[in-house]
Amino acid sequence: MAITGLPPDTDADIARVTEALAMITPRWNVRILLALSGPPQRYSEIAVKVSWLQSGQLHPKIKSLCDAGLVQRTEHSSRHVTYGHTERGAALLPVLPMIVTWAEAHLEKADHPLPAIEQIEDSLTLLTRRHAAALLWVLKSREQVSGRALANIVMPSSDWTNVYPPLRQLVADGLVDTDGMGQPYRLSVAGHGLGPLFGALSAWSAGRPLAGAAQHPVWGSPKATAGPRTWVSNQSRLPAPAPSPPPVRTGQNPRLTWQNPDLFSHTAAARPKAALPAGGPRR
């Protein structure tokens, strides 16, 4: 069923990417996927790695990831059940460093560098706003578009004025620019920077290798040669996040290969509550 007024193949592409984002955005899902890296594990082993989640919270999360096809439950016997990534789940992991790369380049800067896992969660919050993917898709394929034209394309069966709340949110988030009321909309620098990420999500959701992301008809960069950065995980224990905003990652430069302890950094002072300086999309 079409969700926009775009051509069927483009409409399907947006729907798949939106669905992919919806699989990993719910709270704790990315952390659980990372905790599952390596050989299949028993439920109790996973619970130790995400100890801040109670059993009643962890079980439905794992079940939802199983239902999404990202995690596989294997029953060896009535008393021996293990969980591990499916091939699809493992193939999604290399997309996560791309999210961090975009966040470090385009999100507003806090007083201290944030843990990679927090960069991912902040970015996913922005990208899963209602109609965000479709609006960004149209703006990427056309230099400037009026609000009414965007409404006719993105939500053809709805009142055209309904396009303005999500558009205003994208402007506030720093992904879209406009010169003022009644003026056309266009992608910001940060919006254009989503190309590698959306291209990779499109390739993954269509079951294609991530290396083909650069050839995406909308988000691709045919001249690009760099592939996704390698993600390496290990079985070390993941400390629980602080009850206040997540801790600060030590070191100032992102590494090309991360391990789980780098994502869940040691506890540090909470993020300041004062307004952050300008410098990128809002978190």
C-alpha positions in Angstrom: 0.0 0.0 0.0 1.4 3.4 -1.0 2.3 5.8 1.8 3.2 8.8 -0.4 2.5 10.2 -3.8 6.0 9.1 -4.9 6.7 6.4 -7.5 6.0 2.9 -6.2 9.7 1.9 -6.0 10.6 5.1 -4.1 7.6 4.7 -1.8 8.6 1.1 -1.0 12.2 2.2 -0.3 11.0 4.9 2.2 8.7 2.4 3.8 11.5 -0.2 4.3 13.9 2.3 5.8 11.2 3.7 8.1 10.5 0.1 9.3 14.2 -0.6 9.8 14.5 2.5 12.0 11.4 1.5 13.9 13.0 -1.8 14.7 16.1 -0.4 16.5 14.9 3.0 17.8 12.8 1.8 20.9 14.7 2.3 24.1 17.4 -0.2 24.9 17.1 -2.1 21.6 20.5 -1.0 20.3 22.1 -1.8 23.7 20.6 -5.3 23.7 21.8 -5.9 20.1 25.3 -5.0 21.1 25.1 -7.1 24.2 24.2 -10.1 22.0 27.4 -9.8 19.9 29.4 -13.0 19.7 28.3 -16.6 20.3 24.7 -17.3 21.3 24.0 -16.6 24.9 21.6 -17.7 27.6 19.0 -15.3 28.9 20.8 -15.0 32.2 24.1 -14.0 30.4 22.3 -11.3 28.5 20.6 -10.1 31.7 24.0 -9.6 33.4 25.2 -7.4 30.5 22.1 -5.2 30.7 21.6 -5.4 34.4 19.8 -2.1 34.7 16.8 -3.8 33.0 14.6 -6.0 35.1 13.6 -9.4 33.8 10.1 -8.2 33.1 11.5 -5.4 30.9 14.2 -7.5 29.1 12.0 -10.4 28.0 9.6 -8.4 25.9 12.5 -6.5 24.4 14.2 -9.7 23.3 10.9 -11.1 22.0 10.3 -7.9 19.9 13.8 -8.2 18.4 13.1 -11.9 17.6 9.8 -10.9 16.0 11.7 -8.3 13.9 14.0 -11.0 12.6 17.1 -9.5 14.2 17.6 -12.0 17.0 17.2 -15.8 16.9 15.9 -17.9 19.8 17.3 -21.5 19.8 15.7 -24.1 22.1 18.4 -26.8 22.7 16.3 -28.4 25.4 13.5 -27.4 27.8 16.2 -26.0 30.1 18.7 -24.7 27.6 17.7 -21.8 25.4 20.1 -19.4 23.7 19.8 -16.1 21.9 22.0 -14.6 19.2 21.9 -12.4 16.1 20.3 -13.6 13.0 22.2 -13.0 9.7 20.0 -10.0 9.3 20.7 -8.7 12.7 24.5 -9.1 12.3 24.3 -7.4 8.9 22.7 -4.3 10.6 25.6 -3.8 13.1 27.9 -2.0 10.6 25.2 0.7 10.2 25.6 1.8 13.8 29.1 3.4 13.3 27.7 5.4 10.4 25.1 6.9 12.8 27.9 7.9 15.2 29.9 9.4 12.3 27.0 11.5 11.3 26.2 12.5 14.9 29.8 13.6 15.6 29.8 15.7 12.5 26.4 17.3 12.7 24.7 17.1 16.1 25.1 20.1 18.4 28.1 19.8 20.7 27.8 19.1 24.4 30.5 20.3 26.8 32.0 16.8 26.8 32.1 14.1 24.1 29.2 11.7 24.5 29.4 7.9 24.5 28.9 6.4 21.1 25.8 4.6 22.2 24.2 7.9 23.3 25.1 9.4 19.9 23.2 6.6 18.2 20.1 6.9 20.4 20.0 10.7 20.0 20.3 10.4 16.2 17.6 7.8 16.0 15.2 10.0 17.9 15.5 12.7 15.2 15.2 10.3 12.3 12.1 8.6 13.5 9.9 11.7 13.7 6.6 11.2 11.9 7.0 11.6 8.1 10.7 12.5 8.6 12.1 10.0 6.2 9.6 10.8 3.4 10.1 14.6 3.8 13.9 14.2 3.8 13.7 11.9 0.7 11.7 14.5 -1.3 13.9 17.4 -0.3 17.0 15.4 -1.2 15.7 14.7 -4.7 14.5 18.3 -5.3 16.5 21.4 -4.4 13.6 23.4 -2.9 10.0 22.5 -2.4 7.1 24.5 -1.0 5.2 23.3 2.0 2.0 22.7 -0.1 3.9 20.7 -2.7 5.6 18.6 0.0 2.2 17.9 1.5 0.8 16.8 -1.9 3.8 14.4 -2.3 4.3 13.1 1.2 0.7 13.0 2.5 -1.6 13.2 -0.5 -4.7 11.9 1.3 -4.4 14.3 4.2 -5.2 18.0 4.6 -2.1 19.8 3.2 -1.7 22.0 6.3 -0.8 18.8 8.3 2.6 18.9 6.7 3.7 21.9 8.7 4.1 20.4 12.2 6.6 17.7 11.0 8.3 20.3 8.8 8.7 22.7 11.7 10.1 19.9 13.8 12.7 19.1 11.1 13.7 22.7 10.9 14.0 22.9 14.7 16.1 19.7 14.6 18.4 21.3 12.1 17.8 18.8 9.3 15.8 21.2 7.1 16.2 24.9 6.3 13.8 27.7 5.1 14.1 31.4 4.7 10.8 32.0 6.5 7.1 31.7 6.4 5.8 31.0 2.9 9.3 30.3 1.6 10.3 26.9 0.2 12.1 24.2 2.2 15.5 22.6 1.5 17.8 20.2 3.2 20.4 21.6 5.6 24.0 20.5 5.5 23.2 18.0 8.2 20.3 16.7 6.2 22.5 16.2 3.2 25.0 14.5 5.4 22.5 11.6 6.0 23.2 10.2 2.6 25.6 7.4 3.6 23.3 6.4 6.5 20.1 6.4 4.5 21.8 4.6 1.6 23.1 1.9 4.0 19.7 1.5 5.6 18.1 1.2 2.2 20.5 -1.4 1.1 20.2 -3.4 4.3 16.4 -3.3 4.4 16.3 -4.5 0.7 18.6 -7.4 1.5 21.5 -6.0 -0.5 25.2 -5.6 0.6 25.9 -2.3 2.4 28.7 -1.7 -0.1 26.0 -0.7 -2.6 24.8 2.2 -0.5 26.9 4.7 -2.6 24.8 3.9 -5.7 21.5 4.7 -4.0 19.4 6.7 -6.6 18.6 9.5 -4.1 21.2 9.4 -1.3 24.1 7.8 -3.2 27.5 9.3 -4.0 28.9 7.4 -6.9 32.4 8.8 -6.5 32.6 7.6 -2.9 34.9 4.7 -2.3 35.0 4.3 1.5 32.9 1.4 2.8 31.3 1.2 6.2 33.6 1.1 9.2 34.2 -2.2 10.9 32.3 -3.0 14.1 34.0 -5.3 16.5 32.4 -6.5 19.7 33.5 -8.7 22.5 32.1 -10.5 25.5 33.2 -8.1 28.3 30.6 -7.0 30.7 28.6 -3.9 29.9 28.2 -1.5 32.9 24.7 -0.1 33.5 24.1 3.5 32.3 23.9 6.1 35.0 20.4 7.0 36.2 21.0 10.6 35.0 22.0 11.4 31.4 24.7 8.9 30.1 28.3 9.2 30.9 31.1 10.9 29.0 33.3 8.9 26.7 37.0 9.5 27.3 39.2 10.5 24.4 38.4 13.1 21.8 38.7 11.4 18.5 36.4 8.5 17.3 38.2 5.3 16.5 37.6 3.3 13.4 36.9 0.1 15.4 34.9 0.1 18.5 34.3 -2.5 21.2 31.5 -2.7 23.6 33.3 -1.0 26.6 33.8 2.0 24.3 30.1 2.3 23.8 29.1 2.0 27.5 31.7 4.3 29.0 32.5 4.6 32.7 30.2 6.7 34.9 30.9 10.4 34.8 29.2 13.6 35.6 25.7 14.1 34.1 25.2 16.3 31.1 24.7 19.9 32.1 21.1 21.1 32.0 22.0 24.6 30.7 21.2 25.3 27.0 23.8 23.8 24.7 25.6 26.1 22.3 24.6 26.1 18.6 26.5 23.9 16.3 24.2 21.3 14.8 20.8 19.7 14.9 19.1 19.4 18.3 19.3 16.2 20.2 
